[in-house]
Amino acid sequence: FDTEYSDHFETPRRAYADVLPLLEVVAARSSLAQLVVYDPYYCQGRVKQLLRELGCLNVVNANRDFYADIAAARVPSHDCLLTNPPYSAEHKQKLLAYIVAEQRAYWGGAAAEGGGGREPAPTKRRRTQARAGGALPKPFLLLMPAWAAKSEYWRAFLRQLAALRQSVVAAEDGEEGGALERAVGEEGGAL
């Protein structure tokens, strides 16, 4: 797969150290050493070394085509996605689209359709798991420059996540309001 020279600048150790407390929250049910962290963008492959130095021993970061893996449904199993996407082309936009698609796939049914009507079983099952302390959607940590927050693609990403969150909350149909919000808030979920 093609890459550009400017896509191979490694993220500094300090950036990973800054998000270490968030990784510890994600790993709360096991340990930081057991947490599987996935960075789909290889650069020079230094992310494994840097995260291991910080206590993350299971880092998935291979010199592979992330987009081909998505298309072939071969994205490696992981507990948390942590990345600083390349700045060239539309890598950031493609990554954000992948994250939204994964969140929609997790919540299923009403969330994917925008809510309303009778709730499909996958969404209800996910909500039940969240309230019971079960699996939540996979968290993601994005190490992106501040200027990305001013971009239209970032604002669109936030609007999509907000709409997804609203559709999931609206699908609580007759349940005590805010149950999902409380479960996600307590566990530090991505929504």
N, C-alpha and C positions, 0 to 999 in steps of 0.2 A: 504494500500500500504506500501511497505517496505521502511524504511529509515535507515540511518546510524547515529551514534552518532555525527560524525564530520559535519553532515549537519545541525545541530541545533545551530550554533553559529550566533548570531544576528549581523546585520550590525550596526555599531555605528552611533549615531545621527550626528556626524560630517560629515560622508559621505553623508547623506541626505542634510545637510546644504550646502555642497559643490555644489550639483546639483540644489539647490533651484532657482538660477537665470535662469537655463534652463527650469525648470518647469514653471516659470513665463512667459517665452517666449511662451511656449506651451499654456498657459492659456490666452494669450493676447486677445483673442476674447471674453472671458467671465471673469472669475476671478479664482484665485488660489483655493479659497474655493469651487468653482463649478467643477473644474477639477476632472475627475474620473481617479485616478491612480491605476494601477493594478500591484500587485506583486504576481506572481503565486506560489512562494515558501514560505510556511508558517513559517518554523523554529519554533519559540515560539510565533509568532503572534504579536511581539512588533512593527512591522513596522507601524501599524495603529496609535499607540500612538505617535511614533516619528514624523511621518508626520503631524499628527494633531497639535502637538506642533509648527510646522513650518508653519501652515496655510492651509495645504491640508486636507480638511474635508471629502472628498469622496475617501476613500481608500478601494479597494477590495483586501482582503488577507484572504482567508479561508483555513482551513486544508483539502484540497482536492488534488486529484491526477491530476496534471496539464496535464500529458500525456493522461490520460483517458478522460479529458475534451476536449483535442485537437481531439482525435479519435472520440468522440461523437459529435463534433461541439458544445460544451457547454462552450467555453471560455467566461467568463463574458465580457459584454460590458464595454469598457473603452476608455479614450482619450489618455492615455500614459501608456506604459509598463515601469516600473522601478523595477529593481531587481538586487540582488547579488545572482546568482545561486549557489546551493550547489557544493562543490568541489569534491565530490565522484562520482564514476561511470562516466557516460557520460552526466551528466546534462547540462554542458555548451554547448556541441556539439548539444544536442537535442534542447536547447533553440535557438541557432543560426540558426538551420535548420527551426524552427518554424518562426522566424523573417523573414528569406529569403522567405519562403513560403507565409507569409502574405503580404510582399511587392510585390511579383509576382502576387498574387491574386488581390491586389489593382489595379496594373497597367494593368493587364489582357493582352490578345491578343499578340501583338507584343513583349511586354516585356517578357511574359512567354515563347514565342517561340524563343526569341533571335533576334527579329527585322526582317526587310526586308519585301519586298512585300507590298501588300495593307494593310493598317492599320485597324484592327478590331475596331468596334464602342466603346467598353469599354475603350480602351486606349485613343481614341480621346476625349471621354466625360470627362475622368479624367484630361487630359491636359487642356481642356476648363475650367473645374472647378478650377484648380490650377491657371490659368491665371486670372480668375475672382475673386479670393480671396476665393474660395470655399474650400471644404475638400481636404486635403492633406493626404498622407499615415500616419498612426498612428506612431508617434515618439516612440522611445525606448531609454532608458537610462540604460546602463549596468554598474553596480558597480563591476568591476572585478579586481583582482590583476594584477600588472604590468607584472608578468611573463606570464600571459595568452597571451599577445601581441606577445610573441616569439613563440607561439605554431603554428603548422601547421593548426589546425582547425580554429584559428583566421585569419590567412592569407587566408585560403580558403573562410571564411566568407566575408572578405573584397573584394576578387576577385569576388565573386558572386554578392555582392552589386554593385561593379563597372560595371560588365557586364550588370546587370539589368539597371543601370542608362544609360549606353551607348545605350542599345537597345531602351529605352524610348526616348532618345534624337534623335536617328537615325530615329525613327518612326515619327518625326515631318514633314516628307515628304512635301517639298515645302513651309513650313512656314518659317517665319523669324527665322533663327538659334538662339538658346539659349533661346527661350521663356520659356521653361520648367525650364531650369537652373535658370533663373532670378526669376521665381515664387517660386521655391523651396528655393533658396537662401534668398529671402526676408522674407519668412515665417519660416525659420529655419527647413526645412523638414529633414527627415531621410536619404534621398539619398545624 
